């Protein structure tokens, strides 16, 4: 079996980029003779050391010229076409259908079209969670046996111990000495930062030393929630000094940022897995999230939950998280030990082998 992973990464490594990079690294260690990594020119140096062959591809047309490949894996919703190769695609969520108002105009229709055109040609769809799989099967006519749940993993760098050489934060929080809540993620409408800020206002009234850190792109061109944040800061001058906007934080700087937080907060209306929640638990930090999507499946009652857009309920969740619970903390650390990127790669490699031997779709 010979598989090609389309590991052409974006300029900045956000959630899907991190998934792709860690998957490539682990597959390179597990099966260097079975997996080829297709990379963009700018990231060739990053992936050249993962093990196994690396090819440079600027476009899907470049990939289509690859020969001797049994399986091609697209980690971002669809796989490119390679003659003779069966396709495997990872579906992270279908928020573009269930929350279209949280996406740029036209994007839900375009992404839905990409998925629908690929349905009959894709041997296997890998879903980040059972929640995502069930949502996918509800909206698309796909045989259940063509969908596999492959949970994501957490890096060993997220831990409650002192960060090692990977940490290059360089005092990202210089001048902010108080304890803080941490939100990691792009400022997009799906993250519903208005609810988070409203809850912070309630908690801050009782916790005068508490701050809030927002680490993520402002994404002015992608259904941005930055205007909501900016207006809240303008209208709350007494709290503004307690909120730190870090914008994008590189992966190497995140572990310590997590470890030093008092709680990880996610007000996202939908998560196909909940990677930041798992990273928080791995860091030994309590997590507060919105109920109703994959985080409940992944972490259960380890996480403190509130209903979507329930400001007072979310504030209560934060207050409970700040009290600390050693039992929840221990269970969170145990969960992180089980959900590793190596496990993700093992399940993905099993899927490649199954796809290679399966009857060709379409």
N, C-alpha and C positions, 0 to 999 in steps of 0.2 A: 504494500500500500504506500502510495506517495501522495501527500496532501500539501496544498499551498494555502498559507494563511495570508490574507490581504492585510498586512500590517502597516499600511501607509497612514501614518499618524498626522494629526493636525499640528499647527504651530504651537499650541498650548495644550498640555495633557490634562483634560478634564476627565469626567467619569468613564466615557467609552474609550478614550485614549489610554487611560490607566489600565482598563480591562485588557485592551489589545496588547499593550506592552508587557504586562505581567503574564498573560497567556503565552505570548511568544517566548518569553524567557523560560517559563516552565516547560513548554513543549520542546524547546531546544535542549533542555537538560534531560527530559524523559525519552525523547525519540529523535535524536539528531539525524538519523538516517531515513526518517519517514516524513519529516516536515520541512518545507521550504518557506522562508519568510520573504514576502514581497514588500519592499520598503520604498518610501520616497527618498529622493537624494539627500534631503536635509537631515534625515534620521538614520542614514546608513551606518554611521559610526556608533549609534546607540545599539542597534540590533546585530551588528556584525559579531558581537561577542557572545551571543546567546547560545551558540551551538547550532550546527547544521548549516546548510547553504542559504545565502541571502542573495536575492536579485533586486535590482533597482527598476522600479516601474513608475513612470510619470502619469499613466492613465490606464483605464481598463483595456484600451486597445493594446497596450504593452503586455498586459497580463494575458490577453487572449492568444498571444503568440507563444506562450509557455507550452512546452511539450512534455510528455511523460508524467502527467499529473492525473491521479485517480479522483481526487476530491479537491474542491476549492471552497474555502471558508471565508465568508464576509461577516466580520464582527459588528457591522453597523446596519442591521436590518435586511440587507440583501447581498447576495454573492455575485461577483462578475461571472460572465460566461467564458469558459475555457473549453474548447472542443474536446469531447471525450471524458470530461470530468463531471462528476456529480456535485451538486451544489449543497452547501450547508450554510445557513444564515442564523445569526443571533438576533433575537427580538428582545429588546430591553423593556419596553412597555408600549402601550398603544394610546398614550395620552393625547396624541394628535387626533384621535377619534372621540375619546371620552371627555376631553377638555379642549376642544378646538379653539375656544376663546382665549386660551393661554398661549397660542402660537401665532406667528406672523401670518397675515392674510395669504391664503393660497397654499401654505405649507402642508396643512392637513390633507388637502386634496392631492397634492403632488406625492407625498409619502404614501398615502393610501394607494395611489396608482402604481407606484413602484412595487409595493407588496403584492398587489393583485396580479400584476403582470408576471411576477416571479413564482406564484403559487404552484403552478403545474410543473415547473422546472426545478423546484427545490426538493431535494431528497429528505432533508431533515431541517427543522427549525429548532434552535436551542433557545429556551426561554429562561430568563434569570430567576424565575420563581414559579411556583404553581399558580400563584395569583395571575402573573402575566400570561402563562399558558392558558388558563381558563378564559381570560379576557380575549386572548387571541382566537381561541376556538369559537367563542361566542360571535365574533364579528367576521370570521373568515371560514370558508368551507374547506377545511383541511382535515384529513383523517387524524384522529388523536395519536395514532402510532407514529406519525411523522413529526410529533412535537415532543421534545425531551426537556425536562427541567435540569438545568445546570446552574447551581448557585454560584455566585461570585465568591471571591475570597478576600482576605485581609492580609496586608503586608506584615511581615515580622517586625518591621520598624515601628509599628503602632503597638506600644506596650506601656505599662505603668512605670517602667524603670527610667533612669536617666537616658536621654537620647545619646546615641553613639556618633561616630564620625559623619553619618548621613546628614545630621542637622546643620543647616546653613542659614538659619533664620536671621541672624545678624540683627538681633534686637528689633524684630518687626513691631513689637509692642513697647518700644522705648517710651518712657514717660507714663505708661499706664501700669500702675502698681496694684490696683485693686483687683479682686477676683472678678472673673468675667464669664458670661455665657458666650458660647461660640457657635456661629452658624457658618457652615462651609457649603458653598454652592453659588452658581451664577444668580444674579438678581433678575430672575425671570418671573413672569406672573404666576406660573405654577407653584412657585415657592411661597406665595402668599405672605410676603414680608410684612404687610400691614397688620396681620394677626399677631405675628411675632413682636412687632414694635408695640402694639397695644398691650400685649401681655407683659412686656418688659416694663412699660409704664406702671402697671399695677404692682409688679414685684418690686420695682425700684423704690416705690413709696415706703416699703417695709424693709428694704435692704439698701441703705444709703451708700454702702461701699461697693455695690455691684455694678459692673460694667457690661457692655455688649459689644462683641466683635463680629463684624460681617466680613467674611473672607470669600470673595468671588467677583467675577467680572460684572461690571455695570450693564454690559450688553445693550447698549442704546439702540441697536438695530434689530434686536431679536426679542420682540414682545417683552420689553424691559419692565421691571418693577422698580427701577431706580427712581422714576418720578415719585412713586409712593414714598420711598425712603427719604428723598430730598425734601418733600413737602412736610413729612413728619418731623424731620430735623429742624426745619424752619419754624414750625409751629410749637416746638418744645425746646426753647432755648436753654431751659434749666437742666434738661437731660442730655442735650447735645454733646456736652463735654464728656459724657460717660459712654458715648458710642464711638467706636473706632472703626473706620472703613479701611480695609486693607486691599480691596480689589483682588486681583488674582494672586494667589500664593503658590509658588512652585512646590511640587510634591516633596522635594527634599526638606522643605521647611515645615511641612504639616505635622509630623509626629510630635514635636515639642509643643506646637500650638494646641494640639489636642490634649496632651498630657497635663498642661498647665491650666486648662479650663476647669471651671466649677461644674459645668454641665454642657452637653452638646444639644443644641436646639434645632429642630427641623419642623417648620410649619407647612411643609410641602403638601399640596392637595393630593398628590399621587406619587408613589414610588414603585418602580418595577422590581426593585430589590431593597435599596436602602443602604448603600455603601458607606455613607458618612455615619450612619447609626452603628454599623458594625465596627468601623474604625474607632468610634468613641468607646464602645464597650471593650474593645481590645486594649484601649488606653487606660482602662480602669475608671472611666468617667461616666456618670449617669447620663441617660439620653431621654429627651422629651420629643415626642413625635405625634403626628396626626393618625388617628385610627382609620381603618378602611382600605388599606392597600398592603403591599407586600411586607412591610416592616413587622406587622403583627405575625405573619407566617414565619419570618426569619427569627425574630427575637421574643415573640410572645410577651409574657408579663414581666420580662426583664426591663423593658422600656416603659416609661410613663406616657400614657396616651391621653389625648383630648380629641374631641370631635372637630371636624373641619370648621374653620372660621369662628370657633367658640373662644373668644378672647379671655373671658374669665375662667373657663375650664382649662385653657392652656396655661394661664398664670398659676392656677392651683397645681397643675402638673409640675411646673418649674419649682414651685415652693416645696413640693414633696421631694423632688430630685435633689434640691439643695440640702435637705436634711440628711441625705446619705442613707444607704442600706447595704451593709456588708454582704448580705446574702445575695442580693441582686448583683452586686459588683462581682462576687465570686462566680456566679452563673454566667455573667457576661464574659468574663475571662475564659471560662471553660468553652463557651460557644465559639469564641474567636480561635481557640486551639483546634476546633473541628473544621471550621470553614476557612480553609487555606487555599491559596492560589495553586498549590500543587494538586489538591483535590479537584479544583476546577479543571486543570489541564488533563488530569487522568480521565475525567468524565468526557471531556471534549475529544480526547484521543479515541476513546471507545466509540463516540459518535462518528468520527471519521471512518473508523474501520467498519462500522455498521453501514454507513452510507456507501462505502466502496463496494460492499457485497450485496447491497439491496437492488431490487428491480428498479430500473431507471424510470423516474417519474416523467410523465408527459411524453 
